[in-house]
Amino acid sequence: MKVTRAALPFLPFCEGRLPGFPGLPQLPGRLAGLSMALLKATALEFAILAGHLLLYPSGIIQERRPGTEPLPADAAPLPTGTRPPVVLLHGFIDNRSVFVLLRRSLAQHGRRQIESLNYSPLTCDIRTAAELLGRHIADICERTGHDRVDIVGHSLGGLIARYYVQRLGGDLRVRTLVTLGTPHAGTRVAPLANAHPIVRQMRPGSALLEELRQSAPGCRTHFVAFWSDLDHLMDPLESASIDHPDLMVQNVRVSGIGHLALPVHPAVATGIRQALDLHQTSGTPVGGAARKAEPGTGGLTVA
């Protein structure tokens, strides 16, 4: 079943109101607001890209596999004994360095077991990457003593994790899957990139996406899909949300930031933490069972 409203307060929601830039011609109404938001989001994307290029070499090598993440000195004194490990999975042509800020945010709020996985940049099939993810998660569960994990996947990483959960029996191992800007319904952006087989699998109507449209009765994993209204890699924008009658889904609309900002923006990090803490170990939303969305509901919004 599909959920687009929270059972409990989920995020500090507010509608973004961006001030105009001096010297630019004023446009009427909503068009002016959209133009200013787009300029601001684009500038932020370039800044994040520059910073990520500097950090990228530090994430090329697969991280060591400690049993627990040491708590920072300023970490909140929250109980962590029952919390499953968090697995972070990056996007296309990327590596674990994209999660530096999110990882720190999770650790500061009591998550002690956090692992960032790299999959090979030479990966040419989402199914193969999902099988490898399953082996990694089995190893994590064995090392940590937990039966299940939570996953946060950015872009392609979310699609790999969803395939593992939905098609390879991964719902037995994954309690909550949070996706950030993941093309669940496919994206038509950058048609020249079709030479890469992974990109072809992310196109609307691909055989892989048709597999994910098939029934998934009894799926135990709870899905939380963050999608941005200014995501330049999603065409259409809503393709980063999940629409499936058999899945427990919470779609969260992020206002005013682009694709690269999703794993680093503090408001999104807050939403991710709350999404991971919202559900009990069984995966059922706190406060009641998942319910089917009413027609026309647009989900939650964070700005």
KOLMAR-934149 format. One record per residue (C-alpha): x, y, z; residue number from 1. Coordinates in Angstrom, 2 decimals, always signed. Example, Ala and Ser with C-alpha at 12.3 -4.5 7.8 and 13.67 -1.06 7.14 Angstrom:
! residues 2
xx yy zz kevex
+12.30 -4.50 +7.80 1
+13.67 -1.06 +7.14 2
! end
This chain:
! residues 303
xx yy zz kevex
+0.00 +0.00 +0.00 1
+1.07 +3.55 -0.65 2
+1.43 +6.23 +2.03 3
+1.85 +9.92 +1.28 4
+1.02 +11.40 +4.66 5
+2.89 +10.86 +7.92 6
+1.36 +9.13 +10.92 7
+3.34 +11.45 +13.21 8
+5.09 +14.82 +12.65 9
+7.80 +13.99 +10.15 10
+9.63 +17.11 +9.02 11
+9.86 +20.82 +9.87 12
+7.88 +21.73 +6.77 13
+7.82 +25.17 +5.29 14
+7.29 +26.57 +1.84 15
+10.43 +28.19 +0.47 16
+10.22 +31.90 -0.20 17
+13.33 +33.03 -2.02 18
+14.18 +36.74 -2.16 19
+14.85 +38.30 -5.53 20
+18.30 +39.22 -6.72 21
+19.00 +42.98 -7.09 22
+19.60 +44.17 -10.61 23
+17.56 +41.41 -12.27 24
+14.29 +42.29 -13.99 25
+11.27 +41.44 -11.89 26
+9.05 +38.75 -13.36 27
+5.37 +38.41 -12.50 28
+4.16 +36.20 -9.67 29
+5.08 +32.54 -9.62 30
+7.39 +32.86 -12.65 31
+9.64 +35.25 -10.72 32
+9.72 +32.93 -7.73 33
+10.56 +29.95 -9.91 34
+13.32 +31.84 -11.72 35
+14.94 +32.95 -8.48 36
+14.66 +29.46 -7.01 37
+16.20 +27.95 -10.12 38
+19.12 +30.39 -10.08 39
+19.74 +29.74 -6.41 40
+19.52 +25.95 -6.82 41
+21.85 +26.02 -9.84 42
+24.45 +28.04 -7.96 43
+24.24 +25.59 -5.07 44
+24.65 +22.65 -7.45 45
+27.87 +24.12 -8.88 46
+29.22 +24.78 -5.39 47
+28.46 +21.24 -4.29 48
+29.98 +19.82 -7.46 49
+33.21 +21.75 -6.85 50
+33.42 +20.50 -3.28 51
+32.61 +16.95 -4.29 52
+35.34 +16.91 -6.92 53
+37.81 +17.73 -4.16 54
+36.49 +14.93 -1.94 55
+36.05 +12.36 -4.71 56
+39.58 +10.83 -4.48 57
+39.06 +10.12 -0.77 58
+36.12 +7.85 -1.56 59
+37.60 +5.73 -4.36 60
+38.90 +3.00 -2.06 61
+36.31 +0.84 -0.31 62
+36.16 +1.76 +3.37 63
+37.34 -0.53 +6.13 64
+34.65 -2.59 +7.80 65
+34.51 -1.69 +11.50 66
+31.78 -3.18 +13.62 67
+30.57 +0.18 +14.95 68
+30.91 +3.87 +14.21 69
+32.47 +5.77 +17.17 70
+30.19 +8.51 +18.45 71
+31.43 +12.10 +18.00 72
+31.96 +14.10 +21.20 73
+28.89 +16.25 +20.46 74
+26.61 +13.31 +19.63 75
+23.15 +13.29 +21.15 76
+22.83 +10.69 +23.93 77
+20.23 +8.56 +22.12 78
+19.74 +4.80 +22.64 79
+21.20 +2.82 +19.74 80
+20.94 -0.81 +20.83 81
+17.86 -1.61 +18.73 82
+18.72 +0.55 +15.72 83
+19.81 -1.39 +12.65 84
+22.97 -0.46 +10.72 85
+22.64 +2.18 +8.00 86
+24.03 +1.39 +4.56 87
+24.78 +4.33 +2.23 88
+24.78 +3.64 -1.53 89
+25.98 +6.27 -4.00 90
+24.79 +7.14 -7.51 91
+26.05 +6.73 -11.06 92
+29.76 +7.55 -11.65 93
+30.17 +8.48 -7.99 94
+31.55 +6.99 -4.78 95
+31.02 +7.00 -1.02 96
+32.54 +10.48 -0.61 97
+29.15 +11.98 -1.52 98
+27.88 +10.94 +1.94 99
+30.50 +12.69 +4.10 100
+28.04 +15.22 +5.54 101
+25.08 +12.85 +5.80 102
+27.22 +10.26 +7.55 103
+28.37 +12.83 +10.10 104
+24.78 +13.95 +10.67 105
+23.62 +10.39 +11.30 106
+26.53 +9.72 +13.68 107
+25.90 +12.94 +15.60 108
+22.33 +11.79 +16.23 109
+23.19 +8.41 +17.64 110
+23.73 +6.08 +14.68 111
+26.80 +4.02 +15.54 112
+26.77 +1.47 +12.71 113
+27.10 +3.22 +9.35 114
+28.70 +1.76 +6.23 115
+29.20 +3.37 +2.82 116
+29.43 +0.90 -0.04 117
+31.15 +1.47 -3.37 118
+30.07 -0.46 -6.43 119
+32.36 -0.59 -9.45 120
+32.15 +2.30 -11.96 121
+32.40 -0.43 -14.61 122
+29.07 -1.93 -13.48 123
+26.86 -2.39 -16.53 124
+23.80 -4.05 -15.02 125
+21.61 -3.01 -12.10 126
+20.66 -6.62 -11.43 127
+24.30 -7.62 -10.95 128
+24.91 -4.65 -8.65 129
+21.83 -5.62 -6.63 130
+23.14 -9.16 -6.17 131
+26.45 -7.77 -4.93 132
+24.59 -5.45 -2.56 133
+22.77 -8.47 -1.15 134
+26.07 -10.19 -0.35 135
+27.37 -7.02 +1.33 136
+24.23 -6.75 +3.47 137
+24.42 -10.40 +4.50 138
+28.00 -9.75 +5.62 139
+27.00 -6.61 +7.53 140
+24.22 -8.47 +9.35 141
+26.61 -11.28 +10.28 142
+29.26 -8.86 +11.60 143
+26.90 -6.61 +13.53 144
+24.45 -9.20 +14.85 145
+21.44 -7.39 +13.36 146
+18.82 -9.17 +11.27 147
+18.01 -6.10 +9.16 148
+19.55 -2.87 +7.92 149
+18.36 +0.53 +6.73 150
+19.56 +1.79 +3.33 151
+19.91 +5.33 +2.00 152
+20.47 +5.34 -1.76 153
+21.22 +8.38 -3.88 154
+20.06 +8.34 -7.52 155
+21.11 +5.03 -9.14 156
+22.01 +3.67 -5.69 157
+18.34 +3.83 -4.71 158
+17.34 +1.88 -7.81 159
+19.93 -0.83 -7.11 160
+18.65 -1.13 -3.55 161
+15.02 -1.22 -4.66 162
+15.74 -4.03 -7.13 163
+17.44 -6.00 -4.35 164
+14.49 -5.46 -2.01 165
+11.71 -6.05 -4.50 166
+13.11 -8.70 -6.85 167
+15.81 -10.57 -4.90 168
+14.09 -11.08 -1.56 169
+15.94 -8.22 +0.11 170
+12.85 -7.17 +2.06 171
+13.87 -9.84 +4.58 172
+17.05 -7.86 +5.26 173
+16.04 -4.22 +4.66 174
+13.77 -2.50 +7.17 175
+13.62 +0.98 +5.57 176
+14.87 +2.10 +2.15 177
+15.29 +5.85 +1.68 178
+15.90 +6.99 -1.90 179
+17.16 +10.44 -2.94 180
+16.48 +11.56 -6.51 181
+16.13 +7.98 -7.77 182
+14.50 +7.54 -11.22 183
+11.89 +5.00 -10.10 184
+9.78 +5.62 -13.20 185
+12.77 +6.34 -15.44 186
+14.23 +9.60 -16.71 187
+14.53 +10.93 -20.26 188
+17.36 +13.37 -19.53 189
+20.64 +13.28 -21.57 190
+19.58 +11.04 -24.48 191
+23.19 +10.85 -25.75 192
+24.08 +8.86 -22.61 193
+22.14 +5.88 -23.93 194
+25.42 +4.30 -25.02 195
+25.87 +3.16 -21.41 196
+23.75 +0.07 -20.55 197
+23.05 +1.34 -17.02 198
+21.55 +4.54 -18.46 199
+19.36 +2.50 -20.80 200
+18.05 +0.60 -17.79 201
+17.04 +3.92 -16.21 202
+14.93 +4.97 -19.20 203
+11.11 +4.93 -18.96 204
+9.75 +1.60 -20.16 205
+13.03 -0.32 -19.82 206
+12.82 -4.05 -19.10 207
+14.26 -3.49 -15.63 208
+11.75 -0.80 -14.69 209
+8.96 -3.01 -16.00 210
+10.18 -5.69 -13.58 211
+9.83 -3.21 -10.73 212
+6.28 -2.46 -11.84 213
+5.30 -6.08 -11.30 214
+3.40 -7.13 -8.20 215
+5.30 -7.40 -4.91 216
+2.79 -8.83 -2.44 217
+3.87 -8.92 +1.17 218
+6.96 -6.74 +0.71 219
+8.19 -5.97 +4.25 220
+10.39 -2.95 +3.51 221
+9.12 +0.58 +4.05 222
+10.11 +3.02 +1.28 223
+10.68 +6.76 +1.68 224
+11.35 +8.52 -1.64 225
+12.69 +12.10 -1.61 226
+12.17 +13.90 -4.93 227
+13.06 +17.50 -5.76 228
+11.04 +20.03 -7.72 229
+14.31 +21.35 -9.23 230
+16.09 +18.06 -9.97 231
+17.76 +18.61 -13.35 232
+18.39 +14.88 -13.83 233
+14.76 +13.80 -13.49 234
+12.52 +14.12 -16.53 235
+9.73 +14.20 -15.53 236
+10.44 +15.42 -12.00 237
+7.88 +13.10 -10.41 238
+9.74 +10.05 -11.73 239
+11.78 +10.13 -8.51 240
+8.67 +9.28 -6.48 241
+7.32 +5.73 -6.11 242
+3.88 +4.68 -7.26 243
+3.29 +0.99 -6.61 244
+0.12 -0.55 -5.10 245
+1.96 -3.28 -3.16 246
+4.65 -1.17 -1.50 247
+4.55 +0.84 +1.74 248
+5.70 +4.20 +0.39 249
+6.10 +7.72 +1.69 250
+6.94 +10.24 -1.04 251
+8.60 +13.46 +0.15 252
+8.79 +16.51 -2.11 253
+11.91 +18.61 -1.56 254
+11.57 +22.25 -2.56 255
+14.25 +24.49 -4.02 256
+17.35 +22.28 -4.37 257
+18.83 +20.16 -7.15 258
+20.00 +16.59 -7.61 259
+23.50 +16.93 -6.11 260
+22.21 +18.74 -3.03 261
+19.93 +15.91 -1.92 262
+22.59 +13.90 -0.01 263
+24.21 +16.98 +1.56 264
+21.44 +19.46 +2.38 265
+20.83 +19.73 +6.16 266
+17.02 +19.84 +5.81 267
+17.09 +16.61 +3.80 268
+19.45 +15.04 +6.35 269
+16.91 +15.88 +9.06 270
+14.18 +14.27 +6.98 271
+16.27 +11.14 +6.46 272
+16.98 +10.80 +10.18 273
+13.32 +11.18 +11.00 274
+12.33 +8.69 +8.30 275
+14.71 +6.10 +9.73 276
+13.45 +6.71 +13.27 277
+9.76 +6.82 +12.33 278
+9.24 +3.08 +12.06 279
+9.58 +0.37 +14.60 280
+11.74 -2.68 +13.92 281
+8.83 -4.42 +12.20 282
+8.80 -1.69 +9.54 283
+5.26 -0.59 +10.42 284
+4.81 +3.19 +10.73 285
+4.64 +4.36 +14.33 286
+1.05 +5.15 +15.22 287
-0.66 +2.74 +12.86 288
-0.55 +0.56 +9.80 289
+0.25 +1.85 +6.35 290
-2.77 +3.01 +4.41 291
-3.49 +3.55 +0.75 292
-3.07 +7.11 -0.49 293
-6.08 +9.12 -1.44 294
-6.22 +10.31 -5.06 295
-4.54 +13.65 -5.61 296
-2.42 +13.67 -2.47 297
+0.97 +15.18 -3.16 298
+2.99 +13.77 -0.28 299
+5.13 +15.69 +2.18 300
+7.25 +18.73 +1.49 301
+10.58 +19.88 +2.92 302
+12.24 +23.14 +1.99 303
! end
